[in-house]
């Protein structure tokens, strides 16, 4: 018999993922034109962990909360809003970088992402229904 940690339900994954996003975005603020390649790799690795946790947490949340007869529609809505988020991210990148990519634009984008990740964290913490989800 194995013990299951309640913190690793959908809620725990989303909270840890949001905190990881904030950490990765703060690390972006320390990058500049003279940053070594290894620093870029570290930031990319730090971004990868929350990406995986958030995907798993969101899928867990949908599959645990959706009515079985509406599972297909619920899964489709998850993917639809994921694509909408990608479009908003593209618009934010265009806003931050303008006609050319530079360190200043990357820092603007990092601040935008810190704001979005903080909002994501607040929503995950406040939503009481996520804490009741089983692993």
C-alpha atoms as one frame of an Amber mdcrd trajectory, in Angstrom:
protein
   0.000   0.000   0.000   1.397   3.372  -0.971   0.637   6.671   0.696  -0.661
   9.473  -1.471   0.230  13.025  -0.643  -2.823  15.302  -0.845  -0.608  18.201
  -1.937   0.044  16.459  -5.257  -3.537  16.502  -6.399  -4.512  18.966  -9.121
  -4.306  21.846  -6.667  -0.771  21.080  -5.507   0.534  20.746  -9.042  -1.037
  24.063 -10.030   0.324  25.922  -7.009   3.853  24.527  -7.376   3.686  25.149
 -11.134   2.626  28.773 -10.645   5.405  29.392  -8.130   7.868  27.794 -10.564
   6.656  30.108 -13.323   7.232  33.132 -11.114  10.746  31.927 -10.228  11.608
  31.335 -13.897  10.305  34.779 -14.878  12.350  36.447 -12.130  15.422  34.594
 -13.415  14.718  36.091 -16.851  15.179  39.549 -15.332  18.814  38.676 -14.613
  19.578  37.758 -18.235  21.221  40.257 -20.570  23.192  40.350 -23.815  26.352
  39.138 -22.076  24.740  36.226 -20.203  26.488  32.907 -20.813  24.637  30.154
 -22.640  24.480  27.986 -19.506  22.302  30.648 -17.836  19.869  30.462 -20.746
  19.752  26.698 -20.363  19.080  26.976 -16.630  16.177  29.365 -17.231  14.784
  27.045 -19.920  14.998  24.078 -17.533  13.310  26.015 -14.750  10.480  26.909
 -17.152  10.052  23.246 -18.133   9.099  21.976 -14.674   6.130  24.327 -14.146
   5.001  23.741 -17.725   4.668  20.021 -17.049   3.097  20.486 -13.608   0.538
  22.996 -14.892  -0.460  20.742 -17.787  -0.929  17.786 -15.435  -2.745  19.866
 -12.830  -5.166  21.356 -15.341  -5.886  17.954 -16.873  -6.417  16.437 -13.413
  -8.793  19.259 -12.548 -10.856  18.824 -15.704 -11.031  15.047 -15.477 -11.965
  15.087 -11.788 -14.557  17.858 -11.983 -16.237  17.331 -15.355 -19.417  15.306
 -15.585 -18.669  12.000 -17.355 -21.219  12.745 -20.097 -19.538  16.111 -20.744
 -15.929  14.924 -20.628 -15.372  15.427 -24.354 -16.672  18.988 -24.276 -14.700
  19.773 -21.122 -11.488  18.433 -22.655 -12.167  20.426 -25.801 -12.647  23.598
 -23.763  -9.347  22.972 -21.975  -7.563  22.749 -25.333  -9.464  25.760 -26.721
  -8.442  27.964 -23.815  -4.871  26.659 -24.052  -4.779  27.830 -27.661  -6.318
  31.163 -26.684  -3.575  31.544 -24.076  -0.996  30.894 -26.790  -2.521  33.658
 -28.889  -2.423  36.089 -25.963   1.213  35.104 -25.358   2.024  35.851 -29.001
   0.390  39.266 -28.679   2.337  39.955 -25.477   5.574  38.984 -27.237   4.770
  41.329 -30.118   4.032  44.110 -27.629   7.227  43.518 -25.661   9.607  43.163
 -28.583   8.128  45.399 -31.245  10.183  45.310 -34.433  13.309  43.744 -32.914
  14.142  41.453 -30.009  16.376  42.871 -27.321  17.067  42.497 -23.617  14.720
  45.338 -22.693  11.844  43.653 -24.502  12.639  40.358 -22.812  12.483  42.084
 -19.420   9.123  43.673 -20.313   7.859  40.232 -21.306   9.196  38.786 -18.023
   7.185  41.358 -16.056   4.044  40.575 -18.067   4.569  36.867 -17.370   5.185
  37.524 -13.665   1.820  39.277 -13.566   0.075  36.411 -15.366   1.755  33.757
 -13.192   0.842  35.657 -10.024  -2.780  35.835 -11.164  -2.655  32.089 -11.930
  -1.248  31.417  -8.448  -3.961  33.498  -6.769  -6.705  31.709  -8.688  -5.261
  28.296  -7.806  -4.949  29.191  -4.121  -8.437  30.727  -3.851 -10.325  27.963
  -5.727 -11.359  25.665  -2.873 -12.724  23.009  -5.237  -9.214  22.183  -6.476
  -8.057  21.162  -3.003 -10.679  18.408  -2.842  -9.508  16.642  -5.982  -8.094
  13.163  -5.541  -4.812  12.099  -7.105
